[in-house]
Amino acid sequence: MLKFVLPALALVLCVALPASSAAQGVMPSPLAPPRDPTKPDTGASVIRGRVTSLDSGKPLRRARITLSSPDLPTGKTASTNTDGRYEIRDLPAGRYTLRVNRNGYLPLAFGQRRPGEAGKPFELADKQTIEKIDFALPRMSIISGRIVDELGDPIAGVQVWAMQLQYFQGARRLVPMGTGLTTTDDTGQYRLLSLSPGDYIVMAQSRETWPLDSDPKQIFGYATSYYPGAATPSEAQRVRLGTGQELGNIDFGLSAGRTVKVSGTLTSGAGLPLGGETINVAQEVRGPQMSSMFSSSTARTNPDGTFTLNNVVAGEYMINARIGARGDQPAMDAQQVLHVSGADIEGLVVVAGSGGTVKGQVVTDDGSALPSNVDRMTVRATNPAQGFRPMTFTPDNGRVNKDGTFEVKGASGGVMFSIAPLTGDWTLKAVEIEGRDVSDEPVEIAHGGAVTGMRVVLTARPSHLRGALTDEKRQPAEGTVIVFSEENSRWREGSRQVRSTRPDQNGEFSFKGLPPGNYLIAALDYVQENQWNDPEFLETLKERAERVSLTESENKRVDLTLKK
């Protein structure tokens, strides 16, 4: 039985896996041929385990087990019984990840040792049964407190968040953690749930506004505040949480300030005024796990397209407008970032557009038949400048037809394209426009523009970079392996040329589908999830990394030693 201990979480994960070369240290094995890309979604393998409470050792019923794999496009789930046991059957051979969730406890991934660390995959053979994939879940941590106004009176309905600094959407920024938003009750009390151990910044936002007693024309409101009453995150005091700790009395007040007016004109891309349309400013709180947007002020545009948004408190906003289709005019929308301080904003011009249309065909690189699930795939257009959000007006936007044809509507700006879900060995090889591969670079698409003849090329013969991670005594090592392009222009969120994984139960790691090129590969004991998206972090790895080159469809093995 292998035992994984998380010192920072005081958490134990026990797993009994079949004996392998890991018992003697991992030795290089012959390269295996790629799996059949048409392998079925079901098989005859089984995994079983048990979920208990870390602090009491008692079984946890109704814990939710989620199993995912490239070979299972929809994944599989199970719930524990009264004895905390679960079983997932009819699994095909493959490489899997496993997570467990239970109300009142921290979620945990198989092989996770520390807060914020990614889980590790495990390899399941055909007709294999793996027993005792057991989890001991720690109780969640909680932050609680009270929000008051400038006179010390409680404020109800304040939105409160637990935030952490992470690299997200191209920069280090505060992102929400735990279950996300909570609101204060009528006594001003709040509780932030499902938090892991770590350091947090508590942020509070209120939508309440009121007229000044001495001058009712002046409207006041509360600006975003941070514990212990700071106006900016840099001035905030961090709150440190331990495992299963409920930290109370995180009380602070909000600061009142005068609201402002935001006025301007809404036009089409051709400069024509858009009258009779709804426009609003909204605050968004967004992170890797969740996002929420709250409208702050809404107005109707005048016939000449002018508008005035009243009672906007200081903060960062997104101006939004959506215009429905009328006759020959397609639907349009507008999004624009707005920074509000203490002064009125005038003369703002907000331009709405319909985006462009992209039509194309999904094909295979060798002319073979398309994957059987091609009509469940979607071609997505995302704009890195807008946080890689899908530009989707309808759920079927970009849906691939049985014959491989597709149409994406509403794409604009510097757009990048991807396709999902891809199962088995099917991998994106290229996105081609007029013979040029644009799979790793933005494509400028104007409002009202059209791109035709795009080819999304799939291959069932992906490159395969794999190896073993061992310690200096040649024993299997726990850690994280990161592979990234030598070209720092490729170091961005969502890049196909920046990847991370953890070794499986045999100490083996695997990267499939890396584009041909020159790479750096490094192993570390601990990496916070998504940290590999930060170019500054990758820069620190260059000196310790090994260089490796990959050609198209190449199978290559690189064994690494984890150095303390």
N, C-alpha and C positions, 0 to 999 in steps of 0.2 A: 504494500500500500504506500502510495506517495502522499506526502503531507505538505501542503503549502500554507505558510504562516504569514500573515500580514502584520508586522510589528506595529505599524502606525494605527491599524484598525483593531489590533488584538483579535484578528479573525482567522479562523481555520477552515480550510477547504480540503476535504479528504477525497481522494480518487484512487480507485483500484483499476489499473489498466494492464493490459496484457504485457508479459515480459517481452523485451526486445533488446536490441543492441545497446539501449540506454543503460542497462545494468553494468556493462563493461566499459562504458564510454562510447561515443557515437563514431562509427567508422563509415567512410564513404561507401555508398552503395551504387550499383549500376544505375544509369539513367533509365527511367521507365518511359515507355511510349506514352503520348498524350491519351487522355481518356476519350472514349467514344463520345463525340459531341451530341449524339442523339440518345444518350443513356436515359433510362426511364426515371420518373419522379418517385417511384416506389421501389422497395427492395425487401430484404429479409433480415436486416440488421436491427438490433435493439439496444437502447441505453436505459439504465435504471439508476435510481438514486434516492436520496432522502434529504429533506430540508428541515433543519432544527434552528432553534434560537441559540445564539452564541452565549448569552448571559445565563440562561436557565437550562439549556440542553433539551428542552421540551420540543416535540415535533410541531411543525407549523403546517396546518392545513390551509388549503386554498392558496398556497403559493403558486405563482404563475411561472411556468418554465417555457422559455422561448428558444427554439432551435433554428438556426439559419445556416445556409450553405449555398454556394453557387449552383449546386445540383438540385436545390429545392426552391423554385421561383417564388413560392408562397410561404415557405417556412412551415414549421409545425409547432404546436403548443400543447401543453398538458398542465393539469393542476394536481397538487398533492392531495392525498386522502387524509383521513383523521390521524394516521400514524406518520404523516409527513412524507409518504413515499409517492414516487411518480414513475411512469414508464412511457417511453415513446417507441413505437414499433414501426415495422414496414419501411425501414430507412434504406436507401441505396448507399453503396460505398461512397465515401467522399471525405472532404475536409469540412469540419463543422465548428461553429461557435455556439455557446450556450449561455443564457442569462436567466436569472431568477429574480422575481419581484414579489414583494409581499407588503401590504399596508402596515405602516408602523416600523418597517425595517429598511435598511439601505439595500438597493439593488446591487447584485453582484454578478460578475461574469466569470466563467470558468477560467481558473488560473490567475485571476486578479489578486495581486499581493498588497497593493497600496491604493490610497485614494487617487482618483484621476487616471489610474493606469488602465490601458486597454487589456481586455481578456486575451487568452491564448487559444488558438485552434486546437482541435484534436482530430486525428485521422481514424476513420472507421472503415474497416475492411468489409468485404462482401460476406453476408451471413454471420457476422460477428455480433456477440452480445457483450457489452461493457457494463459491468456492475459497479455500484457504489460511487457514482458521481454525486457526492454528497456536499451539501453546503451548510455552513453554520453562519446565519445572518446576524450581524450586529444591529442593535436598535438604531433608528435614525436619531440625528441630533436636531435640536430645536433652538431657535432664537425667539424670544418673546419680549414685549415691552409695551410702551404707551406713547402715543403721539399727542402733543398739546399745541395750542396756539400761542401767540405772543404774550397772552395774559396768563398762560398756564392752564387754560380750560381744555378739556378733551375734545378732539375732532373725530367725528365718525366718517366713515367712507373714504379714508385715506388709503391709497394703494401703496403697499410696502413690498419691497423686493430684497432678497439676499443676493448680492452681486459679487463676482470674482473677476479679477483681471486675467484675461486670456487673449491669445492671438485669434482674431476672428474677422472675416471679411476684409483682409488685407492690412490689419493694424491690431495693436494691442489695445483692447477696450474692455469696459465692464460688461459682463454678460450675466443673465439671470441663472440661478442655480436652484436645486431642490424642486419643489412642486410649482415654483414660479410665484405668481402674484397672490398676496393675501390682502384683506382690507380690514381696517379698524372697526370695532363695534362702537356702540353709543357711549362707551366709557373710554374710548381711545385706545383700547387694547388690541394687540395683534399677535399672531404666532406664525412663524415661518418654519415649515415642516420639511422632512425628508432631506436633511442636509448631511453631507459627509464631513468628517473632520477637516479643518482647514481654517484659513483666514477669510473673512467676509467684510464687505462694505454694505451697510444697510441703507437703502434709498427709499425716500417717501415722496409721493406726488399726490396733490389734491386738485380736484376740479372746481372747488368752491370759489365763488366770487361774490363781492358785496359792494354797495355804494358807500362812499365816504360820508360820514354824518354831516360834516361841515360843507360838503360840496357833492351832492348826489350824482353829478355828471362824471365824477372821477370814480372809476371802478377798480377795486383792489382784488388781489388773489395771492395764492401761495406759490412761490417758486419751488422747483425741485430741491429737496434738502437731503443731507447725508448725516448719519450719526457722527458726532453728538450735536448736530445743528449746523453743520458746515454747508457752505453754498456751492462748493466744488468737490469732486472726488479726491483731489490732491490734498484737501484740508481735512478729509474724513479720518476718523479713527477706526482702525481695523478691529474686528471682533474675532477672537480666536476660539474655535470650538474643538472639543475633544470627542472621542467616540461615545455615542449614546448620551451625550450631555445636553441638558436643557438649560440654556443660559438666559436668565431673566433680567428684568430691569434695564433693558437697552432702550431707555426713554430719551426722547428728544423733542424739540419744538420746531415748528415751521416758521419761516420768516415771511411777512406780508410785504407786498410791493404793488405799485401801480401797474395795471394791465395796459396794453398798447393796442393801437389799431394797425391793421395790415391792409393796405389798399393797392389795387393794381388793375390789370386788364387780362382777361382770358381770351386768347386768340387761337386760331388754327395755324398749322404750319405755313399756310399761304398768307398769314397776316390778317385774316378775316376775323372780326369780333364774334365771339360765341356768347350770345345772350340767352337768358332764361335757363342757364345751367347751374347745377349745384357744385360748389367748391368748398373745401374744408381744409383746416390744418389739423394734423393729428400727431401725437407723440407715439413713438414706437420703442418698445423694449424687446431686443432680439438677441438670441444666442444660438449655439449649435443645437440645443435640445428643445427650444421653444421660442415663440415670439408672440407679442400682443401689441395691438395698436388701438389707441384711444383718441376719439375725435374731441378736439378742444373747442373749435368754433366753426360754424357753418354759415354760408351766405349764398344768396341767389344772384347770379350776374345780371346786370342791367342790359337793355337791348344793345348798347354799344360795347358790351363785354366787360364793363368796369364792375368792380366788387369792393366791398369793405368787410373785413373780418374783425369783429369787435372782441374786446376782453381777452386778449391773448397774453398769458403770463410769460415771463422770461423762460427760455429753454430752446432746445433744438427740435424742429418739427419737419414734417413732410407735408407739402401742399399737394392735395389730390383732387382731381376732377375726372369724371367719366361721362362721356357724351354718347348717347345711344345712336344707333344707325337711323338715318332719315333719308328715304328715297335712295338716290345714288350715292349719298354720303355714308361711308362706313363708320362703324363705331370708333371712337377716339378716346384716349385718356392722357392724363398729364400727371407727372410726379416731379417734384422739385424740392430740394432741401432748403430749409429756411432757418436762420439763426436769429432769435429774438432776444434783445437786451432790454434796456429801459426806455427806448425811444420808439416813437411811431415809425412805421415803414411805409413809404409812399412810392408810387411809380413802378411797382413790381410788374413784370410781364411774364405770364405763365402761358407756355405754348403747348397745345394738345396735338397729338398726332395719332394716326391709326396704325403706325408701324408698317413693316413690310411683310411680304409673303414669300415663303421659301418652299419650293416644290422639288421633290427628288425621288430617288429610288434606293432601297436597301439591296445590296448585292453581295455576293461572296467573292473572295479573291481568286478562286480557282474555277468559278463557273458552276460549282455544285449547287444542290438544292438549298434553299433558305432553311433556317431552323424551323422546326414544326410549330414553335410558339411565336412566330414572327408577328402574327396579328395581335399578340399581347404586348408587343414592344411599342415604345413611344420615343420619338425623336424630340429632344428637349433643346430649347434655345434659352440660354441664360446670359445675363450681362454682369461681368465681374464688378463694374462700377456700381451696380445696384445690389451687391451682395449675393450674386449667383441665384437670384430668385427666378423661378420659371416664368417666362412670359406667356401666360396661358389664360385665355378668355373662357375656354370651355374645357371640361375634363378630357375630351377627345382631341384637343389640339395637338397635332403631331403624331397621332395614332397611325401605326403602320398597317396597311392593308395586306391581305393574303398574298397579293402579287408583289409586295415590297414597296409600293408607292406610298408617299406620305405628303402632307401639306402642313406647314407651320405658319400660323398667322400671328400678327402683332409683334414681330421681332423688330427691334430698333437699337441703334447705337452699336457699340462694339460687342458683338454676340459670339458666344462659343457654343458648339453643338456637341451633344452626347446622345447615347441611345441606351435604353434599359427596358426590361431586365435581360441580361445575357446569362445563360446557364451553361453548365458543362465547360467545354473548352472554347466556346464561342467568345471572341474578343473583338473589340473595335480596332481595326487596322488603320483606317484613314477616313477622313471626311474631305471629299474632293469637290472643288468648284473650278470648272474649266481646266481640269487636269492638275490643279495645284492642291497639295495637301494642306488643309487649314485646321486639322484636328487639334492643334496645340496653339492656335493663335486666334485673336478676335477677328470677326468679319464685320465690317461697317455696313449697316443696312439702314437706309434712309426711310423716313415716313413715306408711305405710298410706293416704296420701291418693291421690286420683285426679283427674286433669284430663282432661276429654273435650272434643271439638270444637275442638281447636287447629287453626288453619289456617296452613300454611307457604306463603306466596305467592311465586311466582317470576315474573320478568318477562324477556322477551326484548328489552326496550327500556330498557336501563340508561342512566343519565346517563353522559356522557363528557366529562371535563375533560382537555384536552391542550394542548400548546404546544411551544415550542422553548426550549432553554437556550443562550444565547450569552454570550460574554465582552463586555467593554466596547468591543471593536473589531468586534462583530457577527459574530464567528467562532464556530462550534460549540464549546461548552465541556464539559469533563468535570466531573462533579459529581453531587450527589444532590439530588433534589427531594422535599420533604416537604409534605404537605397534612394539616391537622388542624382539627378543629372549633373554633369560637370558644368553645364551652362547655367549660371545663376538667373538668366532670364526665364528659365523654366520653373523657378522656385516660387510657386504661387499656390493658392488654395484650389483644390480640384484638379491639379496637374496630374496627367498620366505618368509623369516622369519623376514624381516624388511619392514614395510608398513606404509603408511601415508594417511590420508584423512581429509576432512573437513566436518562438519555436513551439512545436506541438509536444505531445507527451514523450516522443522519442528524441527530442532535442533538435528536430529538423525544422527548417524554415523554408518558405516557398513564395516566390513572386512569379505570377503568370501574366503575360500580356504586356510586358514593358516594351515600348517602341525601341527599334534599333538605335544604338548610340553609345556614348561613353558615360559611365556612371561612377559614383563613389558609394561605397557601402561601409557602414559602421555599426558596431554593437555597443549598447549601453545597458547598465543594470536597470535603470528606471528612466522612463520618459513619460511625461504627462500627455494624455490623449490630445491629439491635434497639435502638439507642440512642433511637430515636424513641418507644419505649414508656415512657420515663422522663418523668414530668410536669415535673420540674425542668428537664430539657433543653428541652422544648417551651416552657416559660416564657421561656427565654433567647432564643427565636426570635421572640417576639411583636412586638417593636419593628421588626425588619427584614422581617417578612412582609407580603405584600400580601393584601388582603381580596378574597374572591370568593364569590358566592352561586350556588347551584345549585337549580333546580327539578326536579321529577320528569321523567325522560327527557330532560333538557336536554343539548344538545351545546354546549360552550363552549370557547373557546381563550384561553389566557393565556400570553404569551411572557415569559420571565424573563431577566434579566441577572445573571450570576454576578460578584459584586464581590469583589475580593481584599481 
